[in-house]
Amino acid sequence: MNFQGDAFISYAHMDNVELIEGRKGWVTNLHRALEIRVGQLLGKPPEIWRDPKLQGNDAFGETLMERLRRVASLISVVSPRYVKSEWARRELAEFWKAAEQQGGVHFRNKARIFKVLKTPVPLELHPPELGSMLGYQFFNIDPDTGRVRELDEVFGPEAQRDFWMRLDDLAHDICCLLEMLAPSGTAVVPTSDNGHGAVFLAETTFDLRQQREVIKRDLQQHGYTVLPASPLPHVESEVKEAVRRDLAQCRMSIHLIGKNFSLVPEGGVQSLLEIQNELAIERSSQADFSRLLWIPPGLQVEDERQRKVIEHLRMDPRIQKGADLLETFLEDLRTVIDGRLKDAQKPAPEPAPAPTRPSAGVVAVREHARLYLIYDQRDALITSPWEDFLFEQKLEVLRPVFEGDEAEIREDHEENLRSCDGVLIIYGSGNECWLRRKLREVQKSPGYGRSKPLPSVAISLVPPRTPDKERFRTHEAMVIPQWDGFSPEPLQPLISSLKG
C-alpha cells in the first residue's frame, strides 16, 4: 500500500525534557539526526514525525491514530516512563493492529517496528509487542561502577560518537525497510542485502556488546544478513531450535568470548555462549561452513565459571573444518572475517591436470620434501641453526611470516600447512596455549584445502626451561628436548620420515 509517512516516533514526554536549559531534548535530537541520516541514505528527505503534544483532546487523538495507521514504520523510544505510559501503549497497539491488517508487522525478514532503548528496562516489562524484537541500545554501562550513561553529547565526545554510530545502524535498517516497502516503479537505493548470504553472529555478553555491534555493522555494510534477527528465547529447547534454524541459513558463525559468564537458559546446564558454539560445531560437519571464535587479548576473567569455559575452548581437541580461535585485536579479527568472506565468494578452483611423464631426453626435477618451521616471533633470532641444518639435509624449509597485512599472513600460514610434508615447532617463548593452538591448526589443515596425508610433526623444547614445559607430553607429535641448544641427532627420526 501507499503509506503517508515513513516513520512515527513514539515516546514519553519525560524522555524529551532538556537535561541542560537551553539545549534540545533527547528525542528532538534523535528525530533531527534520523531525518538527516535517513535522508542522506535515501537520497531524498524522509517524512519522520512525532506528536509534540502527547496529551491532546479526543478529536486530536483520533486524528493522530488515523495517521498512525498509515505510516510505514514505528520507532518506539523505550524507557521506564515509556512502558508505564498509557498513551504510548495505545500508539503501539494501534500501529500493531493496522500492520496486521496490512499483511503483518514483519515484511519479508524486516520488522516495521524499531525498538530504541534509551534507558535500560527489564525485558519482562517491555510491551508484549516489543518483547521479541532486537533493540538499538542508546546507552552504555560502566563496567566498573555499573552506572548507566545515555548516549548524549552532554556526557562528552565519546558518548556523542557512540550516539551517531548506533543511529547509523538504526538509519540503515529503516532505509532497508522503506526500500522494500516502496511501491513498484519507485526508484530506490540498493538495499544492504545484495545476495551475499547470511552470517551467524552469536549473542554475547554485555562486556562485548559494542564489539559485536562493530562486527554486525561491517557485515551489513558488505551486504550480509546478520542472524539471529531477534532475541533468543529463554528456554533451552527453544534456544536450540532457533539457533539451529539460523545456522542452517549461514555460511559462517562468529563467536565473541568475553570476561562475563553468559546466562543459562531455563532447563539447561550450559551457558548461551556454549550452546551456540556447540550447535555451530554441529553445523560445521556439513560443507561450506566455517567458525571463528575471538577472545580479546589480555582478557582478565574473574568469574571461575567463565575461566573454565575459556580454557575448554582453548584446549578443545575436536578438529573442525574451517574453525579458528583468535586472541588478537578487534581490527585483526575484522580483517580475518573480511578475508574469509571474500574467499567464500571466489569460484572453486579448477582441478589440477594429472601429472605427465617427462618426454625422452628431458630430466625430471625431483621436488624436495617441505618442512614448515613454526616458532613464536620472539624466537626468530634463535632458529637459524635448525633452519641451516634442515636445509643442508635437502629439505625445503618454510618459515612463518610476521610482517604485513593480517589476511596475507594468515593465507601464507594456511598455504604452508596445505603444502608441507612435515612440521617442526620450536617451543620456546610461547606458552602451552600457543603450542596447542599450533597443533590444532596442523590437524585442521585438511580444512584449509590440504589433499595429502597429515604431515609428520615434531616439537623441539628449547629455553626458557620451566617445570610445565619439562612435563609436556603429547601423542600428536614427536617431542624433542633441546635445553642446551641445537643438536642434530634428535632430529634424525623426523628427517628420515620426511625423506622416506
Steps between C-alpha positions, in 0.01 A plus 500: 500500500600866467596631842455863599814514713831320536528476878324609816696548825307380805643625830421623849502875565739462793769356268512823301554735793823699458782390730656845471291812460525640151586166338252291305354183645633150426207392280518826306868437428424141398226621266725759335792256464278233342360745247854595398649150481200324346475782245866458410455125450174526305606797293182691587350657815310238704169568672570422866260650751392486861227643718652799686197538727449137608196602705250627244121515519289212372460647153871553456568152640279337238671702227837384629388137507374523142836631381675235705313226315645618169869540590762254373689445826490573870799600715433427868732684741497256792568628851360441851245775437405373153399153621267667758342744256145411398521739207821342369349152543197612299719630217686169489180294509334704224801471272523125566130453424527694174815312397329166553220610268759606240671161486694480827744686718784322318559561131726232354766474772467858629287626789306823451558591865841624621570478872731779619626431851564841653534367856526140630163335562469131605374295207203370697373861530510568125164519325411156355525638147869586556614198702634295208665788315867593504565842648732782403681581824558872548679475832824357642560339837827565680655152555660610828216691668197361317367851445291573192602780264255598229654584165469875516751771415471636855696192615798578280641433152517123545128480576427727204708278270323185622164674447574555132628146454183348646286746307675401179403137559139604564492724192635225272236256621220754458617570146515130421138461610383809310669379185320166520165670569540747212225470234600321181663732252639727770873554471678392815857469617629140501441331834776363720394140434641440151497123497828428678322275747477489878752489785420378852637755748452325833337682788768603749530649846451867579874577528543429126175651374673797337749272322211287377330809360818593313516155339128507424537839332791373289303198383188697414693766311657222290157363412459212747191414701592469868326236712348462758256766382310499831587431864548132581236328716552431871427125493784264398298289254369813328849654492643193326216493249546870415880481476493188281249669270721809465824303458346300216473825300859610567841438352694616807457546873689755710523465878631778725611374842525756780574508870142447619319169530193508277154405617385137519163446327219350705528122512865497391841457659717670237528874453360664190854551369575127531171395340556720195856372458397133530226543242745678266732199536205278410429720197867494392477127428325608181674660205551872437511613861775654712519608862694785662544543874656818639640580845630854562875499571592532867147416616472504880233253616391493864198268470623144553221361280611713206864407560407134454303580185793686345753234599279234343478698177876546489576134560208343314651199316218472246611583151248700304536592137558870453499586873735748666549643849656847485642700789586822325382858468153576367637658184687177424180301549318729258776441244478122540120507464528709185756259356289195580192647336692606191642148468148357529391710202784378276408232247631152575843442344518276197655159569871480427593302188629149558881474509663381181820306440793711378576468130807308385817698560338721763633470855226505766579722799424323829310718744658522845292419804362812664535562872309785664701649787251661743613729783392802702618836363705551818707192409583613145864575588579153641363280220786538250686177605185291442428669169859464369527134600165403350584677175830309484295180528341587164173608657311804376455707818188716527496777760213702651440860398447762772485829310234624259125490466325272750302321230813443290690363801222252574472397135876431490470292819212296359682450169803363688272261690343389171827426325750385766607138556614557857479753782757587765372727779762687704340520846686788662344832601142400423279350771324164491178655366699634204651154443164322520353750257777429248444127535128548436576708192718221362223246563245729335708541184257284294249777566740744331502287186777251579456193277789278614537319837567702814865603536751347742526725805781553752540746787839628614496606867742791538566761772357655705478178700196476725346218708187500281706480184711216642183301573348564159390184317278429198410209273455739209868577437858391561633693803872588488660666808782733394563699818867559422438639155496352153607137455459313169477141628149520655363632169606196298175302546302795364736543206487128421121500497494794259756354263330162516 
